[in-house]
Amino acid sequence: TGSQGQFIEIKMSDSPAEIAADMEIRTFDIFRAARRELRIMINGNECLKKNYLLREKFETILDECYIAYELGQDRRAYAFMEIHDGATDKIQTYRLLAEAMSHFAVAQVKGKKLLHELKVYIGKD
């Protein structure tokens, strides 16, 4: 039902490894902000404390965000080790970095979606 502002934050660079590293940091910041806002809402909003289904929906989005972030970390770590070990197959390394960035992108969208949903909930509270 329209845009919710979930764009992906990517700092462009000539190095895919640097792009993935920056995305990892930005993604964790988004996850941390979403988690913080959810905890504040759960601890400070009596209606949300009593609404198990909505709380579960918010928690699920946060879990999906973190799972995608962890998958991105995993792929980035493998790519880092390939680079560190001097792998000659650059295509495989780039594939791993692309997978990492894709997971980070999903995590960013999930985190921003949760932040948006919490703002909407506050407006309706």
PEHU-V80276 format. One record per residue. N is the residue number from 1. RES is the residue in one letter. OMEGA is omega in radians with two decimals (none if undefined). NEAR is the number of other ideal C-beta (glycine too) atoms within 12 Angstrom. Layout:
n res omega near
N RES OMEGA NEAR
N RES OMEGA NEAR
This chain:
n res omega near
1 T 3.09 5
2 G -3.10 7
3 S 3.07 10
4 Q 3.08 19
5 G -3.13 18
6 Q 3.06 24
7 F -3.10 15
8 I 3.11 25
9 E -3.14 25
10 I 3.04 22
11 K -3.05 19
12 M -3.14 13
13 S 3.07 15
14 D -3.09 8
15 S 3.08 16
16 P 3.12 29
17 A 3.11 29
18 E 3.11 21
19 I -3.14 28
20 A 3.13 38
21 A 3.12 27
22 D 3.11 25
23 M 3.12 38
24 E 3.14 37
25 I 3.14 23
26 R -3.12 28
27 T 3.12 40
28 F 3.10 27
29 D 3.11 23
30 I 3.10 37
31 F -3.11 37
32 R 3.11 22
33 A 3.14 24
34 A 3.14 37
35 R -3.14 28
36 R -3.12 19
37 E 3.12 29
38 L 3.13 36
39 R 3.10 20
40 I -3.13 18
41 M -3.11 30
42 I -3.11 25
43 N -3.02 13
44 G -3.05 15
45 N -3.09 22
46 E 3.13 12
47 C -3.14 16
48 L 3.09 28
49 K -3.09 14
50 K -3.10 11
51 N -3.06 19
52 Y -3.07 13
53 L 3.13 11
54 L 3.10 24
55 R 3.12 25
56 E 3.09 15
57 K 3.13 20
58 F 3.14 36
59 E 3.13 26
60 T 3.11 19
61 I 3.12 34
62 L 3.10 35
63 D 3.13 22
64 E 3.10 25
65 C -3.08 39
66 Y 3.11 30
67 I 3.11 20
68 A 3.10 34
69 Y 3.13 38
70 E 3.10 23
71 L 3.08 27
72 G 3.09 38
73 Q -3.13 29
74 D -3.13 21
75 R 3.14 33
76 R 3.12 36
77 A 3.10 23
78 Y 3.12 24
79 A 3.12 36
80 F 3.14 23
81 M 3.09 17
82 E 3.13 25
83 I -3.11 25
84 H -3.12 12
85 D 3.11 13
86 G -3.14 10
87 A -3.13 18
88 T -3.13 10
89 D -3.12 14
90 K -3.13 16
91 I 3.11 14
92 Q 3.12 19
93 T 3.12 28
94 Y 3.07 22
95 R 3.14 20
96 L 3.12 31
97 L 3.11 34
98 A 3.08 23
99 E 3.13 27
100 A -3.13 37
101 M 3.10 39
102 S 3.11 25
103 H 3.10 34
104 F 3.12 42
105 A 3.10 31
106 V 3.14 31
107 A 3.11 41
108 Q -3.14 37
109 V -3.14 30
110 K 3.14 36
111 G 3.12 42
112 K 3.08 32
113 K 3.13 31
114 L 3.10 37
115 L 3.12 33
116 H -3.13 27
117 E 3.12 31
118 L 3.09 35
119 K 3.11 21
120 V 3.14 19
121 Y 3.11 25
122 I 3.13 18
123 G -3.11 9
124 K -3.06 13
125 D none 15
